[in-house]
Amino acid sequence: MVSVAGLLAMAAQPLDAAPHKARHHAAQSHKGAKPTAEQAVAPIEVGIVAINDFHGALEPPHQSVITTDVPNAAVNGPLQVPAGGAAWLASALDSVRAKHRNHLTVAAGDLISASQLASSLYLDEPAIGVLNRLGLDYAAVGNHEFDRGRKELFRMQVGGCARFTTRQPCQLEDFEGALFKYLAASTVDEKGGMLFPASAIHPFTDGRHTVKVGLIGLTLKGTPDLVAPDGIKGLTFRDEADTINAEVPKLKAQGADAIVVLIHQGGKTDQLDPNGCADLTGDIKGILDRVDPRVDVVVSGHTHWEYVCDYGKINPAKPFLLTSAGVYGKEVTDITLMIDPVAHRVVTKRAHNLIVQSLPYTSARGPVSNTNLVPQFQPRADVADYVKRYVDASKAFTARAIGKLAAPATKGEGANTSTGGPLGNMIADSQLAATRNAGAQIAFMNPFGVRTALVPAADGTITFGDIYAVQPFNNVLITETLTGAEIKAVLEQGFDDRGPEEVLTPSSAFRYAFDRSKPVGSRITGMTLDGKPLDPAARYRVTINNFLAQGGDTFTVFAGKPEAVTGPTDLDALEAWFKGADKREAPVEVRATAVGQP
């Protein structure tokens, strides 16, 4: 095991030094072989192997990739492929790296937090341990990296057992820290200094020639809307495009032949093709349209979407290759750069998203089986053994039965990702019930905080591990006072075109309607409580989680409200709700109704 002192020394290496050099694959010159003129100018191939939004997914997440990028999809329909799991991801990464004589493995943020219980219980130390074993080289810092505060994030990089949270570090082993380098070009502290390096240069030598890949890593400017204020106190998140444009000349001055941006921001497409780019939308477009065209590749994340885009077809002045590999290690992006070592530029570039097919499972809609239409990977033994150690240690928490559910409870998916679905309804109801003693009349759940469907065992049993997978944030409930006018204002913020749409899920007695065709600020067309219209001047007691209470997901109207009472955790509320009946059913009614034209 590497010592903490050794890791600190490693973290202090110059940026053009290769981290953990023993596993890098820069091709070496062949002694005694005299290259011909043709060989001397031949492009050097470099593979960039990319992931994003791993979120501590140590075990297969019981999720799939839906794809039409298979034979006969036009006849047979989209294919659902079970995917993910760290040991399977390790094998997939190995298979891609084996294709490239020179390669780097990179990530676009959110590698930790909002994690599976076996990782979260141990402060995501096992997630970092897995990523070390996967051979990750560089990673952007995502918004979730800040969930436990900057001191804890720095511990993730350098290692050690210093305690910065309520949980005890190093419960199963001394924590060695990340062997990869975090990059955070847009994050500045109160003294104007960098939290982590902004960029890096990585060289590859092939024959007589060396090419250099420059990397820039950064998170989204909107991070303060997504993280509790205490976690980022004193930090500033600068504009993404301005930050990239400031770094490009610096990297070029250091001899970068190719520039790869790792950015925790992304988009979505209107497709079921992990390798397509139909109708790309999202905040990434506004950023890329302002970025220096000398950038070659943009590895993106945050939206949990998969795509491969020739951005030059969207904006001819910006000939970037834009990629994203979904979420939870369910896919790997295989990027190939051909770099001219004499002209010092990328001459061709291409990318492909590889599905990390793993174990079959039963979803909320039925069995999801393996297929021979895409590769199926076997778990890599060393990673599987490492994961098993943490999974076994967490079983006292995960296996504990808390109640029964009559049928699977689904969340909003696909075109309905902005809604909570029946599971969102159930969570809102549980939070209202848990805070009645604080005077709660209404509860709201943010759909983006519902991470996966809730699927019972064959006999209906739900475990604590099941509900933790749904809400892995360790949030507490806050009950506060809002007027009817303020409730309308906060619902309007879900449709204000600032970031993605998010339709807050209300508890059972509350209903509202919205019309997307109306102007911003006027899209909520009706609200009722117990069948009666809300009085704009009346005061109501409203329960939300502490993330929303701090203005998270851009719902700033919730922040700073009077008479705030702290209640139980969201998981305690949901567990109590299950224990309140022999067998629960998820409410399927639509509580937020779209009217008018979309």
N, C-alpha and C positions, 0 to 999 in steps of 0.2 A: 504494500500500500504506500502511496506517495505521502510524504509528511506534509503538514500544513506549511512549514517553512519552505519546503520544496515547491509547493504550489504557488506560494507568494512569489518565489523567484521566477517560476514559470510565467506567472501573470505579468511580470515586469519585463519579459523578453521584448525586443524590438518588434514592431508590427510586421516587418518584412521577414521575420523568422517564422518558420512553419511550426505551429503548435504540434506537440507530440510527434516529432519528426519520424519516429520509427515506423509509423503507419502511413506516411505520405509516399506518393508514388511518382515523383518527378523523375522522368526518364534520365538515365545517366549516359554520357558519351561512351561509345564503344572504343576502347583503347586500340590503337593500331589501325582502325578503319578510317580511311581518308574519304570524306563525303564528296560526292560529285557536285557539279554546279547545280544540277537539277534538284538534288537532295537538299542542298543548302538553302534553297528558296521555297521548299515545300512547306505548306501550312502545317502548323503544329496543332494537333487536336487536344482540346481540354474539355473534360466532362464536368459539368456542374450538376450535382445531385441534390435535389431540394425537397424539403418538407416544410410544413407550417402548421401552427395551431395543434400541437401534439397534446397539450393539456393533460400531461401525466397519464396517458392512456396505456397503462402497463399491460392490461389484459385486453383480449378482443372486446370491443365496446358493444357487441351485439347490434351493430349497425351495418349498413351496406352501401355500396356505390351502385347507382342506377345508371346504366349505360345503353346507348344505341350504337356504340362503336364496336359492334360485333357482327359476324355474318348473319344474314337473313333477319336483321332487326326490323326491317320494313314489313316483313310478313309476320314474324313471331312476336313483335313488340319489344319494349325495353327489357333488358336483362338486369336482374337484381343480384349482386354479387356480395356475399358476406366478406367483410374486410376488416383489417386492423389487428392490433396486438403487437407489443414490442418485439417479441421473439420472431414473429413473422415479418415485421418491418425490417429487422436486422438482416434476414435472408434476402429480402427484396433489394435492400441497399447494396448488399454484397454482389447480387447479380448484376446490378446496374454498373457498379464501380468496376467490375471485371471486364466490362466492355471498353473501358477507357484507360489508356496507358497513363495519362495524367488526369487527376481529378481532385475536386473539392466537394465536400458535403456541407451544405448550408441550410439555414432555417430562417423563416420570416416572422418569428415571434410567437408569443403565447405558448411556450413550451411547458410552462408550469401554471399551477393554480386552476380553479374550476376543474379539478382533477378527480380521478377515481379515488375511492376511499383508501385503497392500499398505498397510494402515493400521498394523498393529502394528510392522512393521520401522522405521517412522518415528514411533514413540512416540505414535501416534494423532493426530499433528498434522493429517494429511489428513482424519480424521473430523471434527475441529473445523472445519477449512476447509470441508468439505461442509455442516455444520450452519449455518455462517455464511451460505453461499450459499442454503440452504433457507429462511432467514428465521426461524430459531428466536428466540424472545424470552426465555423463562424455562425453566429446567430444575431439577428436583430432583437432588440428588446421590445416586447409587445406591451399592451396596456396591463394584461394580467400579471406580468412579471412584477408589477408594483403593488399587487394586492396586499402583501404583508409588509409593505414599506421598503424604503430604499436600503436601509441597513441590512435587512434580511436578503434583499436582492444581491447586495454586494457579497454577502456570505455565500450565496449560491455560486458566485464566480470564484472566490478565493478559498472557500472551505472553512472548516473549523466548527466549534460547538458553542459559540457565543449565543446567548438567548435574547431574541428580540421580539418574541411572540408569547402567547399564553401557553403554547405547547413546548415540550422539552425537545431540543435537538438531539441528534446522535443517539436515538433510542436503541438502534440495532447495530450500529457500527459508527466509527469515527467518519465524519463527512469530509471527503477530500476536495470537494468543489468541482467546478466544471473544468474539464480539460480543453474545451472549446473556448473561443473568445467572444464575449458579448460586444456588440457595436451599437452605439446610441448617438448618432450624429446630431439629432435635434433636441436632445435633452440636456439642459444647462442648469447648474445649481445656482444658489443665491449669490455666489461670488463670481459668477460668469464662467466657472470651470466646467469641464466635461465629466459626467458621471462615469462613462466608459469611453473608450476610444471611438472616434467618429468613423474611421475607415481603416483599411488594411491593404497591403500589397502582398500578393502571393506569387512567387516566381515558379516557372517550370522550365527545365532545360532539356532539350532534345537535340542530340548531336552537338553541333557547334553553336547552336542558337538558344537563347533564352527568351521566353515571353513572360509578361507580367500581367496578372489579373488583379485589378483594383476592386475592392468591395466597399460599399457604403451601407451601413445599417441604421435604421431609424424606425421610430414608432409614429403613430398618427398624432396630429396636432390636437385632436379632440380627446386625448387621454384624460384630461381633468373631468370630462363628463362621464367617464367610465370607471373611475377609481375613487374610493373614499378619500376625502381631502387629507386626512392624516398620513396616508401612505405616500403622498407626493408633495408634502409641505416644503416650500422653498424651491421647488423645481419649476422650470419653464419648458414648454414644449413648442419649439419653433415651427414655422411653416415648412411643410415637407419639401415642396419644390424649391424654395429658396435655399434650404439646407443642402439638397442634392447639388444644386447649381454652384454652391460655394465649394463643395468638395471635389467636383469633377476636375477643375483646373489644377488643384493640388495633386491629385492622383496622376494626371497627365504629366505634370512636372516631375513626378517621381518615376516616370517611364511606363505607366500603365498602358498596355496594348489593348486591353478589354476592360470595360467597367460594368460591374454587376451591382445592382441595387437590391438590398434586402429590406423591404418596407412592410411594416405591419399596418397595411391598409389595402383595400381591395375592391372588388366589384362582384357583380352577378351577371349571369347570362340566361337567355331564354332557350334552354336546350337540355337534353339529357345525354350530352356527349362530353366526357371529361377532357377531350382534346379539341373541342370547338370553341367558338367565340361569338355565337349568334347574339346580336342585340345586347352587347355589353353595356351595363349601366353601373353607377356607383361613384363614390368619391374619388376613386383612383383615376378616373378620366380627367377630372379637373386638375389633378396634380400632374399627370403625364403630359397634358397639353402645354404645360409651362416648363417642362424639364429639358435641360441641355440635350440636344440630339446625339451627343457623343456617347451617351449611355447606350449600352448594347442589350442588356437583359435586365428586366425588373421581376424579381421573385416577390410575390405579394401574399397577403393573408388576411386575417381578421374576419372576413365574411363567411368563412367555412365553405367556400364554393370551389369548384374545380374548373379550370379553363386553360387553354393555350391560345394566345392571341398574337397574330402578326399586327401589332398596333399601327404599323405604317398603312394598313388598309383602312384604318379608322381615321388616322391623321397622317397624311403622306409626309409631313414635315418632321414626324417623330417615329422613325423606323425601329422602334423597340420590339423585342420579344418579351411578352408579358405572360407570366405563368402563375398558377396557384394549384396546390395539391389537396384541396378540401380540408379535412379535419381529422384528428385522432389517429394519424398515421395510417389512414385507409388507402392513401396513394403516395407515390413517389414521382417527382418530376425528373425525367432524364433529359438534361440539356446538353447539347453538343455545340461547342464553339470551334471553328477552324480559324486560327489566328496566323496571319502573315508575319513572320518574324523580321522581315526586311522593311515592309511598309508599316509595320507596327499598328495593325488594325485587324478587326474581325472581318473575314471575307464571307463566311457563311455561318448561319446559326439555325438550330432547329430544336424542338422539344417535344416530349411525349409524356403523358401521365400514365404511369403503370399502376394498375389496381393491385393492392396487397391482399390478395385473396387468402383467407384464413379458415376459420371454423364455421360450419353451419350453425344456425341458431333459430329460435322461434321468436318472431317479432309480434307486435300487437296485431298484425294482420295475418299471421300464420307462419309456417316454416319458410326459411330462406336456405336453400341448398347450395352446395358447391356446383361448379360448372367447369367443363373442360374447354370452354370457349375462350377463357383467359387463363394465364398461368396460375397455378396453385402452389403456394410456398409452404415449406415445412419450417417449424420453429427452430431457431438457432439455439443449440443446447445451453451455451453459457448464459445467454440472456434469459432463457426460460427458467434456468435454475435461480438466477438472481431475482427475477420477478417472483418466483414461487416463495422465496424466503419472506418477502414483504406481504404477499397475499396470505400466507399461512399465519403470519403474526397478526394480521388484521381480522382474522375470521371471528374472533370473539365479538367484534363489532358488526361485521357484515352479515353473519349468519343468524343473528338474533331475530326471531319472528316478531312482528309488531301488530299483525292483523291480517285480514283477508279482503280481497277485492274480487268482485263478481266477474269482471271481464277486463281485458286490457284497457288502460286509459291512455289515449293518444294525445299528442301535442300538435300544434300547427306545423305542417311540413309542406315542402314544395312551394306552391304559390301562396300558401297560407302560413308561412313562417312568422309573419308579423302578428299572428293570433295565438292565444293560449290553448285553444281546443278544450275538450272535456277535462284534460288534466289540469289546465290552467284554472278552469272553474272549480275543480276540487281543491286546489291549493288555496284559492281565494276564500272558499267556504271554511276551510280549516283555520285560516288565519283570523277570520272574523270570529269564529267560535272561541278561539284561544284568547281573544282580547275583548270579549264582551264586558269583562270586569273593569276595563279601562274606558267603558262607554262607547265602544266601537259600534257604528251603525253600518259602515261600508268597509270593504277591504278591496284593494287592487293588487293584482299580480302582474309584473312585467313579463311578457312572453319570452323575451330573450334570456330570462333567468331560469327557464324550464329547459333543461338540457337534453332530456331523452324521455321516451315513453315509459310508462310504468306497466310492466308485464308480470302478472302473478305466476306462481308455480301452478302445476296441474290441479292442485287442491285449493287454489286461490290464495295461498300464503304469500304475503309481502314481508320482506326482511328490511332491516335497517339499511343494509347495503343497497337495496333497491331504491329507497327514497333518497339516500345520499347521492346516488347517481343522477337523480332528477334535480336536486338542489345542492350542489357541492360547494356553496360559498360561505357556509357558517354565518349566515345573516341572522340578526335579531329583528324582532318586530317592533315597530314604532307606531303608536296611536296618537294622532294629532288633530287639531281643529282646523277645518277649512270652511269657508262660506260656499254656498252653492255656485256663486260666480267663480270662485277659485277652483272648484271641482271642474267646471266647464273649461277653464283656462288650462288646467293640467291635461285634460283629455285632448284639447286642441293641440298640445305639444306633441302628441303622437302622430299628428298629421301636418306638421309645420314645415315639412321639406328640409328640416335640419337633420341630416343623417337619415337612416332608413326608417320607414314607417313602423310604428309599434302600437298596436291596438291593446291598451290596458284591459286586462280581464277583471271584471268586477265580481263581487260576491252575489249570492243568489237573488236578493231582493232588489238589486239595482239593474237598470237597463238604460242603454243609450243608443242613439242612432247617429250616423255620420254620413256625409255626402262629400266625396272627394272632388266633385266638380265645382264646389263652391270655393271662394277665395280662402287663402290661409288665414286662420283666426276665426273663420265663420263656418267651419266644417262640422261642428257638433250641432245637430239639428233637434235633439231632444234628450232629456234625462228624466228618469223616474226612480223613486224609491218607494217600495211597497205599492206600486201602481200610481203614485201621485207625483206630479211634476215637482222637480227640485225648485226650491225658493232661492233665487240668487242671493238674497240678503240673509237667509237663515244660516246658522252654524251647525256643522255636522262633524261627528267624530269618525275619522278615517284611519284605517290601519294599512301600513305598507312595510316593506322591509327597510332596513337602515340604509341600504344602497340607494333606494329611491328617495328616502328622507333626506339624503345629502345632495339631491339633485341629479342622481345618476341617470344614464340613458337620455340625457337632455331634459328630464322632467324637473326643471328648476323651480316650478311653482311649489313643489313639495318641501323645498328647503326652508329652514328657519321658521317653521310654523309654531304657534303658541301651544301651551298645555301638552307638550309632547311627553308621553309615558313610554318607557322601555318595557317590552314584554318578553316572552320566551323566544327561543330561536325558531326559525322557520321549520326546522326538522322536528323540534319538540311539538310544535303545533300540529304538524301533519301526523306524527305518531299518535298524539292524543286523539285526533280525529278518527283514526283507524280503530283505536281502542274503544271508541264510543258506540260501536255497533258490532254485531257478530260478523257481518260481511257488508262492505261498502260498495256503492256503485258510483262511477264518475258521472256527474251531471252533463248531459249531452246538449242541452239547449244552447242556442246562440244568444248571448247576452249583449253583444255589441253588433248592431245590424247596419249593413251598408245600404244606403238608399241613393236614388238618383243615378247619374252616370258615373262610371269608374274614371 
